[in-house]
């Protein structure tokens, strides 16, 4: 499969970025509607979450995200109890990237038709994600949209949420303090998480192979793909509290290109050392005949979260991760230049 395999599968990251830039301009103009009022955004659009002024020294972080086409795998497997965890994870992990403590979220579940079992399993998954993230599910909305939602065997649904967190204004982590010489710590992912499924489903031919055991994985392909996204709230909150953190990044859509948003247009680059990926990514690469650049620009490759900090903070960060029983390792440094590199491969 060619280098632009993700675009050919139906997701063109470059076009999405152009649309995001357009929308940022449109929405940024709305900030003035809160001029002189409580609740005005205090950071421009384009980071992991919006930051809203609450007055005094407090700010609210707010973010919306969903599960993506992973819901199709859940429909094929008729297994819905993990995607709720994914929905929570996709919201709280992004809120963490601003240094905020996730507090609550609301969900939006759109159904092709009424399905009690599906709704119960999704709700239980959301509740489990909330437990892992120490947040409250404060409400939500369920809609039956048979003329809009289409899925597998009439079991179509989509799941998204909006999460909020709290952060002191002087503790906001926006990447502005990142400098040459800073080190990058990677925290392991649990697998594919909730991104790149449009390409993964195509190259793995999931409709045919979902219930087949995959060599090297020790489980059915469908079960591997439904492994829920890791939730990093507990270790990252302790790290932010106890270490001098310059940048935080949740590795999701666009994979390691996400790191560039931490430095914006500043002449800094991320030099990542090659690291062992997980078996699911090696399978996708082999089956899809994908280049290293395509892989590092689409998938998390086994790293779900990155922390940027001065060299002297590495020991503290790694010890905290160890106490929380999450695998973490030093995976690179900040240098001059521009871009994101994994070994000799330019990911962005």
C-alpha atoms as a printed R data frame, in Angstrom:
    type eleno elety resid chain resno       x       y      z
1   ATOM     1    CA   UNK     A     1   0.000   0.000  0.000
2   ATOM     2    CA   UNK     A     2   1.301   3.447 -0.871
3   ATOM     3    CA   UNK     A     3   2.644   6.073  1.485
4   ATOM     4    CA   UNK     A     4  -0.692   7.939  1.506
5   ATOM     5    CA   UNK     A     5  -2.599   4.802  2.470
6   ATOM     6    CA   UNK     A     6  -4.627   6.540  5.195
7   ATOM     7    CA   UNK     A     7  -5.940   9.084  2.695
8   ATOM     8    CA   UNK     A     8  -6.812   6.321  0.243
9   ATOM     9    CA   UNK     A     9  -8.624   4.494  3.060
10  ATOM    10    CA   UNK     A    10 -10.785   7.582  3.519
11  ATOM    11    CA   UNK     A    11  -8.993   9.859  6.010
12  ATOM    12    CA   UNK     A    12  -6.793  12.614  4.560
13  ATOM    13    CA   UNK     A    13  -4.977  14.160  7.529
14  ATOM    14    CA   UNK     A    14  -3.720  17.131  5.494
15  ATOM    15    CA   UNK     A    15  -7.265  18.051  4.415
16  ATOM    16    CA   UNK     A    16  -8.522  17.651  7.974
17  ATOM    17    CA   UNK     A    17  -5.823  20.025  9.220
18  ATOM    18    CA   UNK     A    18  -6.823  22.630  6.645
19  ATOM    19    CA   UNK     A    19 -10.449  22.365  7.748
20  ATOM    20    CA   UNK     A    20  -9.392  22.649 11.380
21  ATOM    21    CA   UNK     A    21  -7.443  25.815 10.588
22  ATOM    22    CA   UNK     A    22 -10.517  27.279  8.874
23  ATOM    23    CA   UNK     A    23 -12.774  26.427 11.800
24  ATOM    24    CA   UNK     A    24 -10.250  27.809 14.287
25  ATOM    25    CA   UNK     A    25 -10.426  31.145 12.513
26  ATOM    26    CA   UNK     A    26 -14.222  31.160 12.529
27  ATOM    27    CA   UNK     A    27 -14.538  30.066 16.138
28  ATOM    28    CA   UNK     A    28 -11.688  32.263 17.370
29  ATOM    29    CA   UNK     A    29 -13.719  35.301 16.373
30  ATOM    30    CA   UNK     A    30 -16.374  34.254 18.906
31  ATOM    31    CA   UNK     A    31 -13.989  34.887 21.820
32  ATOM    32    CA   UNK     A    32 -14.955  38.555 21.688
33  ATOM    33    CA   UNK     A    33 -18.524  37.663 22.602
34  ATOM    34    CA   UNK     A    34 -17.237  37.115 26.153
35  ATOM    35    CA   UNK     A    35 -15.013  40.201 26.224
36  ATOM    36    CA   UNK     A    36 -15.160  41.712 29.693
37  ATOM    37    CA   UNK     A    37 -17.250  38.812 30.955
38  ATOM    38    CA   UNK     A    38 -16.540  35.729 33.002
39  ATOM    39    CA   UNK     A    39 -15.834  32.714 30.810
40  ATOM    40    CA   UNK     A    40 -13.686  34.229 28.056
41  ATOM    41    CA   UNK     A    41 -11.151  31.770 26.539
42  ATOM    42    CA   UNK     A    42  -7.587  32.662 27.534
43  ATOM    43    CA   UNK     A    43  -5.669  30.525 25.035
44  ATOM    44    CA   UNK     A    44  -6.100  30.396 21.240
45  ATOM    45    CA   UNK     A    45  -7.734  27.383 19.599
46  ATOM    46    CA   UNK     A    46  -5.362  24.653 18.518
47  ATOM    47    CA   UNK     A    47  -4.180  22.918 21.661
48  ATOM    48    CA   UNK     A    48  -5.622  19.792 23.301
49  ATOM    49    CA   UNK     A    49  -8.398  21.640 25.108
50  ATOM    50    CA   UNK     A    50  -9.967  25.069 25.382
51  ATOM    51    CA   UNK     A    51  -9.101  27.062 28.500
52  ATOM    52    CA   UNK     A    52 -11.851  29.244 29.950
53  ATOM    53    CA   UNK     A    53 -11.290  32.019 32.509
54  ATOM    54    CA   UNK     A    54 -13.257  31.388 35.710
55  ATOM    55    CA   UNK     A    55 -11.965  34.464 37.481
56  ATOM    56    CA   UNK     A    56  -9.367  34.540 40.247
57  ATOM    57    CA   UNK     A    57  -6.624  31.978 39.713
58  ATOM    58    CA   UNK     A    58  -8.833  29.222 38.269
59  ATOM    59    CA   UNK     A    59  -9.519  28.169 34.700
60  ATOM    60    CA   UNK     A    60 -11.736  25.517 33.149
61  ATOM    61    CA   UNK     A    61 -10.393  23.119 30.527
62  ATOM    62    CA   UNK     A    62 -12.996  21.779 28.092
63  ATOM    63    CA   UNK     A    63 -12.686  19.194 25.336
64  ATOM    64    CA   UNK     A    64 -14.931  17.107 23.059
65  ATOM    65    CA   UNK     A    65 -14.011  13.780 21.474
66  ATOM    66    CA   UNK     A    66 -15.439  10.468 20.336
67  ATOM    67    CA   UNK     A    67 -14.525   6.875 19.618
68  ATOM    68    CA   UNK     A    68 -14.389   7.047 15.814
69  ATOM    69    CA   UNK     A    69 -14.828   4.041 13.563
70  ATOM    70    CA   UNK     A    70 -13.820   1.722 16.379
71  ATOM    71    CA   UNK     A    71 -17.575   1.581 16.998
72  ATOM    72    CA   UNK     A    72 -17.873  -0.487 13.790
73  ATOM    73    CA   UNK     A    73 -15.643  -3.173 15.307
74  ATOM    74    CA   UNK     A    74 -17.842  -3.177 18.413
75  ATOM    75    CA   UNK     A    75 -20.903  -3.649 16.188
76  ATOM    76    CA   UNK     A    76 -19.254  -6.519 14.296
77  ATOM    77    CA   UNK     A    77 -18.275  -8.233 17.556
78  ATOM    78    CA   UNK     A    78 -21.596  -7.352 19.260
79  ATOM    79    CA   UNK     A    79 -19.469  -6.251 22.197
80  ATOM    80    CA   UNK     A    80 -20.086  -2.747 23.504
81  ATOM    81    CA   UNK     A    81 -18.671  -2.674 27.043
82  ATOM    82    CA   UNK     A    82 -15.239  -1.238 26.171
83  ATOM    83    CA   UNK     A    83 -16.045   1.693 23.864
84  ATOM    84    CA   UNK     A    84 -17.392   3.695 26.807
85  ATOM    85    CA   UNK     A    85 -13.940   3.445 28.394
86  ATOM    86    CA   UNK     A    86 -12.493   4.706 25.107
87  ATOM    87    CA   UNK     A    87 -14.824   7.693 25.109
88  ATOM    88    CA   UNK     A    88 -13.781   8.693 28.617
89  ATOM    89    CA   UNK     A    89 -10.108   8.139 27.802
90  ATOM    90    CA   UNK     A    90 -10.175  10.264 24.659
91  ATOM    91    CA   UNK     A    91 -11.539  13.176 26.663
92  ATOM    92    CA   UNK     A    92  -9.654  12.959 29.962
93  ATOM    93    CA   UNK     A    93  -6.268  12.246 28.371
94  ATOM    94    CA   UNK     A    94  -6.577  15.388 26.250
95  ATOM    95    CA   UNK     A    95  -7.640  17.439 29.291
96  ATOM    96    CA   UNK     A    96  -4.487  16.225 31.056
97  ATOM    97    CA   UNK     A    97  -2.364  17.785 28.312
98  ATOM    98    CA   UNK     A    98  -3.191  21.251 29.671
99  ATOM    99    CA   UNK     A    99  -2.126  20.282 33.185
100 ATOM   100    CA   UNK     A   100  -5.770  20.181 34.261
101 ATOM   101    CA   UNK     A   101  -7.459  17.678 36.543
102 ATOM   102    CA   UNK     A   102 -10.407  16.056 34.716
103 ATOM   103    CA   UNK     A   103 -13.566  16.389 36.777
104 ATOM   104    CA   UNK     A   104 -16.628  15.404 34.774
105 ATOM   105    CA   UNK     A   105 -18.017  14.657 31.349
106 ATOM   106    CA   UNK     A   106 -21.295  14.222 29.533
107 ATOM   107    CA   UNK     A   107 -21.869  11.754 26.707
108 ATOM   108    CA   UNK     A   108 -23.846  11.721 23.475
109 ATOM   109    CA   UNK     A   109 -25.023   8.327 22.208
110 ATOM   110    CA   UNK     A   110 -26.737   8.254 18.804
111 ATOM   111    CA   UNK     A   111 -28.485   4.994 17.829
112 ATOM   112    CA   UNK     A   112 -29.729   3.532 14.583
113 ATOM   113    CA   UNK     A   113 -32.575   1.963 16.562
114 ATOM   114    CA   UNK     A   114 -33.500   1.260 20.161
115 ATOM   115    CA   UNK     A   115 -31.281  -1.460 21.628
116 ATOM   116    CA   UNK     A   116 -31.425  -1.991 25.372
117 ATOM   117    CA   UNK     A   117 -28.437  -4.320 25.577
118 ATOM   118    CA   UNK     A   118 -26.217  -2.014 23.527
119 ATOM   119    CA   UNK     A   119 -27.114   1.007 25.666
120 ATOM   120    CA   UNK     A   120 -26.573  -0.887 28.919
121 ATOM   121    CA   UNK     A   121 -23.127  -2.095 27.857
122 ATOM   122    CA   UNK     A   122 -22.051   1.333 26.614
123 ATOM   123    CA   UNK     A   123 -23.266   2.916 29.861
124 ATOM   124    CA   UNK     A   124 -21.372   0.365 31.952
125 ATOM   125    CA   UNK     A   125 -18.239   1.109 29.927
126 ATOM   126    CA   UNK     A   126 -18.621   4.830 30.496
127 ATOM   127    CA   UNK     A   127 -19.017   4.190 34.222
128 ATOM   128    CA   UNK     A   128 -15.892   2.019 34.275
129 ATOM   129    CA   UNK     A   129 -13.935   4.698 32.411
130 ATOM   130    CA   UNK     A   130 -15.163   7.256 34.948
131 ATOM   131    CA   UNK     A   131 -13.931   5.039 37.791
132 ATOM   132    CA   UNK     A   132 -10.486   4.722 36.218
133 ATOM   133    CA   UNK     A   133 -10.299   8.476 35.624
134 ATOM   134    CA   UNK     A   134 -11.857   9.504 38.961
135 ATOM   135    CA   UNK     A   135 -14.466  11.672 37.225
136 ATOM   136    CA   UNK     A   136 -18.244  11.927 37.304
137 ATOM   137    CA   UNK     A   137 -20.549  11.310 34.357
138 ATOM   138    CA   UNK     A   138 -22.769  14.313 35.015
139 ATOM   139    CA   UNK     A   139 -25.347  13.662 32.312
140 ATOM   140    CA   UNK     A   140 -25.698  13.138 28.607
141 ATOM   141    CA   UNK     A   141 -28.045  12.576 25.694
142 ATOM   142    CA   UNK     A   142 -29.313   9.505 23.870
143 ATOM   143    CA   UNK     A   143 -30.956   9.886 20.464
144 ATOM   144    CA   UNK     A   144 -32.471   7.428 17.996
145 ATOM   145    CA   UNK     A   145 -31.552   8.658 14.506
146 ATOM   146    CA   UNK     A   146 -32.491   5.851 12.174
147 ATOM   147    CA   UNK     A   147 -32.350   8.063  9.100
148 ATOM   148    CA   UNK     A   148 -28.871   9.336  9.967
149 ATOM   149    CA   UNK     A   149 -27.002   6.526 11.726
150 ATOM   150    CA   UNK     A   150 -26.234   3.386  9.723
151 ATOM   151    CA   UNK     A   151 -24.186   0.509 11.066
152 ATOM   152    CA   UNK     A   152 -23.579  -3.226 10.964
153 ATOM   153    CA   UNK     A   153 -26.731  -5.339 10.942
154 ATOM   154    CA   UNK     A   154 -28.921  -2.528 12.212
155 ATOM   155    CA   UNK     A   155 -26.704  -2.096 15.266
156 ATOM   156    CA   UNK     A   156 -25.332   1.292 14.241
157 ATOM   157    CA   UNK     A   157 -24.349   3.844 16.869
158 ATOM   158    CA   UNK     A   158 -21.923   6.670 17.480
159 ATOM   159    CA   UNK     A   159 -20.507   7.738 20.820
160 ATOM   160    CA   UNK     A   160 -18.901  11.045 21.803
161 ATOM   161    CA   UNK     A   161 -18.455  13.123 24.916
162 ATOM   162    CA   UNK     A   162 -17.487  16.493 26.357
163 ATOM   163    CA   UNK     A   163 -15.123  16.590 29.311
164 ATOM   164    CA   UNK     A   164 -14.169  19.379 31.689
165 ATOM   165    CA   UNK     A   165 -11.222  19.831 34.008
166 ATOM   166    CA   UNK     A   166  -9.881  22.420 36.425
167 ATOM   167    CA   UNK     A   167  -6.433  24.050 36.407
168 ATOM   168    CA   UNK     A   168  -4.815  27.003 38.130
169 ATOM   169    CA   UNK     A   169  -3.832  29.638 35.595
170 ATOM   170    CA   UNK     A   170  -0.197  29.605 36.679
171 ATOM   171    CA   UNK     A   171  -0.096  25.804 36.307
172 ATOM   172    CA   UNK     A   172  -1.368  25.592 32.714
173 ATOM   173    CA   UNK     A   173   0.920  23.403 30.591
174 ATOM   174    CA   UNK     A   174   0.825  24.677 27.013
175 ATOM   175    CA   UNK     A   175   4.306  23.824 25.722
176 ATOM   176    CA   UNK     A   176   5.548  27.429 25.802
177 ATOM   177    CA   UNK     A   177   8.352  26.479 28.223
178 ATOM   178    CA   UNK     A   178   9.729  23.680 26.059
179 ATOM   179    CA   UNK     A   179  13.378  24.330 25.151
180 ATOM   180    CA   UNK     A   180  16.353  22.661 23.525
181 ATOM   181    CA   UNK     A   181  17.782  19.930 25.713
182 ATOM   182    CA   UNK     A   182  14.457  18.925 27.261
183 ATOM   183    CA   UNK     A   183  13.861  15.192 27.355
184 ATOM   184    CA   UNK     A   184  10.808  13.244 26.210
185 ATOM   185    CA   UNK     A   185   9.293  10.406 28.244
186 ATOM   186    CA   UNK     A   186   6.893   7.992 26.586
187 ATOM   187    CA   UNK     A   187   4.196   6.027 28.408
188 ATOM   188    CA   UNK     A   188   3.052   2.784 26.837
189 ATOM   189    CA   UNK     A   189  -0.279   2.452 25.089
190 ATOM   190    CA   UNK     A   190  -2.559  -0.538 25.561
191 ATOM   191    CA   UNK     A   191  -2.734  -1.089 21.800
192 ATOM   192    CA   UNK     A   192  -4.388   0.689 18.918
193 ATOM   193    CA   UNK     A   193  -6.413   2.902 21.289
194 ATOM   194    CA   UNK     A   194  -9.107   4.793 19.293
195 ATOM   195    CA   UNK     A   195  -7.310   6.125 16.233
196 ATOM   196    CA   UNK     A   196  -6.335   4.871 12.798
197 ATOM   197    CA   UNK     A   197  -9.182   2.359 12.644
198 ATOM   198    CA   UNK     A   198 -10.249   3.361  9.140
199 ATOM   199    CA   UNK     A   199  -6.850   2.253  7.830
200 ATOM   200    CA   UNK     A   200  -6.438  -0.664 10.260
201 ATOM   201    CA   UNK     A   201  -9.834  -2.146  9.356
202 ATOM   202    CA   UNK     A   202  -9.002  -1.979  5.669
203 ATOM   203    CA   UNK     A   203  -5.562  -3.567  5.762
204 ATOM   204    CA   UNK     A   204  -6.556  -6.245  8.292
205 ATOM   205    CA   UNK     A   205  -9.753  -7.124  6.389
206 ATOM   206    CA   UNK     A   206 -11.598  -7.187  9.694
207 ATOM   207    CA   UNK     A   207 -14.929  -8.309  8.232
208 ATOM   208    CA   UNK     A   208 -13.302 -11.659  7.363
209 ATOM   209    CA   UNK     A   209 -10.732 -11.990 10.138
210 ATOM   210    CA   UNK     A   210 -12.321 -10.447 13.225
211 ATOM   211    CA   UNK     A   211 -12.993 -13.763 14.947
212 ATOM   212    CA   UNK     A   212  -9.738 -15.412 13.937
213 ATOM   213    CA   UNK     A   213  -6.871 -15.906 16.359
214 ATOM   214    CA   UNK     A   214  -3.900 -13.782 15.338
215 ATOM   215    CA   UNK     A   215  -0.415 -15.325 15.656
216 ATOM   216    CA   UNK     A   216   1.699 -13.362 18.129
217 ATOM   217    CA   UNK     A   217  -1.314 -11.684 19.751
218 ATOM   218    CA   UNK     A   218  -2.711 -14.638 21.678
219 ATOM   219    CA   UNK     A   219  -6.305 -13.511 21.165
220 ATOM   220    CA   UNK     A   220  -8.940 -12.949 18.528
221 ATOM   221    CA   UNK     A   221  -8.287  -9.994 16.247
222 ATOM   222    CA   UNK     A   222 -11.598  -8.418 17.283
223 ATOM   223    CA   UNK     A   223 -10.743  -8.637 20.975
224 ATOM   224    CA   UNK     A   224  -7.343  -7.067 20.334
225 ATOM   225    CA   UNK     A   225  -8.886  -4.193 18.394
226 ATOM   226    CA   UNK     A   226 -11.422  -3.573 21.167
227 ATOM   227    CA   UNK     A   227  -8.759  -3.298 23.875
228 ATOM   228    CA   UNK     A   228  -9.771  -0.012 25.542
229 ATOM   229    CA   UNK     A   229  -7.664   3.123 25.384
230 ATOM   230    CA   UNK     A   230  -5.379   3.539 28.393
231 ATOM   231    CA   UNK     A   231  -6.367   6.252 30.865
232 ATOM   232    CA   UNK     A   232  -3.347   8.186 32.153
233 ATOM   233    CA   UNK     A   233  -5.006  10.417 34.743
234 ATOM   234    CA   UNK     A   234  -3.440   9.091 37.950
235 ATOM   235    CA   UNK     A   235   0.258   9.010 36.964
236 ATOM   236    CA   UNK     A   236   0.155  12.229 34.923
237 ATOM   237    CA   UNK     A   237  -1.590  14.263 37.635
238 ATOM   238    CA   UNK     A   238   1.063  13.201 40.151
239 ATOM   239    CA   UNK     A   239   3.817  14.018 37.654
240 ATOM   240    CA   UNK     A   240   2.391  17.494 37.011
241 ATOM   241    CA   UNK     A   241   2.161  18.079 40.758
242 ATOM   242    CA   UNK     A   242   5.660  16.884 41.667
243 ATOM   243    CA   UNK     A   243   7.835  17.528 38.579
244 ATOM   244    CA   UNK     A   244   8.680  20.531 36.410
245 ATOM   245    CA   UNK     A   245   6.744  19.600 33.255
246 ATOM   246    CA   UNK     A   246   7.161  21.647 30.068
247 ATOM   247    CA   UNK     A   247   4.811  19.784 27.730
248 ATOM   248    CA   UNK     A   248   2.231  16.978 27.630
249 ATOM   249    CA   UNK     A   249   0.910  15.159 24.574
250 ATOM   250    CA   UNK     A   250  -1.772  12.518 24.081
251 ATOM   251    CA   UNK     A   251  -0.805  10.510 20.983
252 ATOM   252    CA   UNK     A   252  -4.036  10.140 18.999
253 ATOM   253    CA   UNK     A   253  -5.117  11.105 15.456
254 ATOM   254    CA   UNK     A   254  -2.070  12.093 13.423
255 ATOM   255    CA   UNK     A   255   0.062  10.127 15.896
256 ATOM   256    CA   UNK     A   256   3.440  11.741 16.611
257 ATOM   257    CA   UNK     A   257   2.670  14.773 14.458
258 ATOM   258    CA   UNK     A   258   0.608  15.791 17.506
259 ATOM   259    CA   UNK     A   259   3.853  16.811 19.216
260 ATOM   260    CA   UNK     A   260   4.265  19.772 16.865
261 ATOM   261    CA   UNK     A   261   1.322  21.578 18.443
262 ATOM   262    CA   UNK     A   262   3.348  21.885 21.653
263 ATOM   263    CA   UNK     A   263   5.907  24.206 20.038
264 ATOM   264    CA   UNK     A   264   3.731  25.786 17.331
265 ATOM   265    CA   UNK     A   265   6.000  27.762 14.949
266 ATOM   266    CA   UNK     A   266   9.049  27.858 17.214
267 ATOM   267    CA   UNK     A   267  12.262  26.388 15.705
268 ATOM   268    CA   UNK     A   268  12.287  23.238 17.817
269 ATOM   269    CA   UNK     A   269  12.137  19.595 16.812
270 ATOM   270    CA   UNK     A   270  11.381  16.312 18.537
271 ATOM   271    CA   UNK     A   271  14.071  13.670 18.056
272 ATOM   272    CA   UNK     A   272  12.662  10.315 19.166
273 ATOM   273    CA   UNK     A   273  14.777   7.196 19.475
274 ATOM   274    CA   UNK     A   274  13.408   4.107 17.721
275 ATOM   275    CA   UNK     A   275  11.431   2.033 20.214
276 ATOM   276    CA   UNK     A   276   9.831  -1.436 20.179
277 ATOM   277    CA   UNK     A   277   6.245  -1.268 18.926
278 ATOM   278    CA   UNK     A   278   3.449  -3.676 19.825
279 ATOM   279    CA   UNK     A   279   2.528  -6.793 17.782
280 ATOM   280    CA   UNK     A   280  -0.704  -5.270 16.437
281 ATOM   281    CA   UNK     A   281   1.253  -2.503 14.726
282 ATOM   282    CA   UNK     A   282   3.722  -4.921 13.189
283 ATOM   283    CA   UNK     A   283   0.768  -6.889 11.818
284 ATOM   284    CA   UNK     A   284  -0.821  -3.749 10.327
285 ATOM   285    CA   UNK     A   285   2.475  -2.683  8.769
286 ATOM   286    CA   UNK     A   286   3.061  -6.114  7.228
287 ATOM   287    CA   UNK     A   287  -0.482  -6.654  5.962
288 ATOM   288    CA   UNK     A   288  -0.777  -3.126  4.598
289 ATOM   289    CA   UNK     A   289   2.790  -2.887  3.262
290 ATOM   290    CA   UNK     A   290   2.993   0.488  4.966
291 ATOM   291    CA   UNK     A   291   6.089   2.663  5.244
292 ATOM   292    CA   UNK     A   292   7.600   3.646  8.585
293 ATOM   293    CA   UNK     A   293   6.520   7.244  7.946
294 ATOM   294    CA   UNK     A   294   2.901   6.150  7.384
295 ATOM   295    CA   UNK     A   295   2.946   4.117 10.579
296 ATOM   296    CA   UNK     A   296   4.424   6.854 12.795
297 ATOM   297    CA   UNK     A   297   2.093   9.448 11.266
298 ATOM   298    CA   UNK     A   298  -1.060   7.367 11.799
299 ATOM   299    CA   UNK     A   299  -0.668   5.054 14.798
300 ATOM   300    CA   UNK     A   300   0.647   5.459 18.341
301 ATOM   301    CA   UNK     A   301   3.005   2.496 17.779
302 ATOM   302    CA   UNK     A   302   2.873   1.565 21.455
303 ATOM   303    CA   UNK     A   303   3.264   5.033 23.017
304 ATOM   304    CA   UNK     A   304   0.023   6.635 24.163
305 ATOM   305    CA   UNK     A   305   1.306   9.674 26.041
306 ATOM   306    CA   UNK     A   306   4.438  11.849 26.031
307 ATOM   307    CA   UNK     A   307   5.885  14.101 28.717
308 ATOM   308    CA   UNK     A   308   8.471  16.803 27.969
309 ATOM   309    CA   UNK     A   309  10.618  17.947 30.882
310 ATOM   310    CA   UNK     A   310  14.155  19.053 31.772
311 ATOM   311    CA   UNK     A   311  16.739  16.242 32.078
312 ATOM   312    CA   UNK     A   312  16.855  16.560 35.856
313 ATOM   313    CA   UNK     A   313  13.179  15.588 36.126
314 ATOM   314    CA   UNK     A   314  13.493  12.233 34.355
315 ATOM   315    CA   UNK     A   315  14.194  10.161 37.454
316 ATOM   316    CA   UNK     A   316  11.193  11.571 39.300
317 ATOM   317    CA   UNK     A   317   8.864  11.068 36.323
318 ATOM   318    CA   UNK     A   318   9.950   7.473 35.753
319 ATOM   319    CA   UNK     A   319   9.645   6.642 39.464
320 ATOM   320    CA   UNK     A   320   6.082   7.986 39.558
321 ATOM   321    CA   UNK     A   321   5.149   5.913 36.503
322 ATOM   322    CA   UNK     A   322   6.664   2.866 38.178
323 ATOM   323    CA   UNK     A   323   4.587   3.394 41.314
324 ATOM   324    CA   UNK     A   324   1.466   3.525 39.145
325 ATOM   325    CA   UNK     A   325   2.550   0.361 37.336
326 ATOM   326    CA   UNK     A   326   2.636   1.955 33.898
327 ATOM   327    CA   UNK     A   327   5.564   1.316 31.586
328 ATOM   328    CA   UNK     A   328   7.492   4.470 30.750
329 ATOM   329    CA   UNK     A   329  10.881   5.192 29.238
330 ATOM   330    CA   UNK     A   330  13.045   8.047 28.005
331 ATOM   331    CA   UNK     A   331  12.450   8.195 24.273
332 ATOM   332    CA   UNK     A   332  14.170  11.298 22.942
333 ATOM   333    CA   UNK     A   333  14.970  14.979 23.299
334 ATOM   334    CA   UNK     A   334  14.207  18.451 22.010
335 ATOM   335    CA   UNK     A   335  16.668  19.927 19.523
336 ATOM   336    CA   UNK     A   336  16.780  22.888 17.181
337 ATOM   337    CA   UNK     A   337  15.165  22.732 13.768
338 ATOM   338    CA   UNK     A   338  11.631  21.738 12.876
339 ATOM   339    CA   UNK     A   339   9.675  18.510 12.761
340 ATOM   340    CA   UNK     A   340   9.190  15.202 14.516
341 ATOM   341    CA   UNK     A   341  11.655  12.396 13.828
342 ATOM   342    CA   UNK     A   342  11.697   8.756 14.943
343 ATOM   343    CA   UNK     A   343  15.226   7.683 14.226
344 ATOM   344    CA   UNK     A   344  15.765   8.731 10.607
345 ATOM   345    CA   UNK     A   345  12.059   8.712  9.810
346 ATOM   346    CA   UNK     A   346  10.339  12.096  9.638
347 ATOM   347    CA   UNK     A   347   6.880  11.621 11.126
348 ATOM   348    CA   UNK     A   348   5.847  15.268 10.730
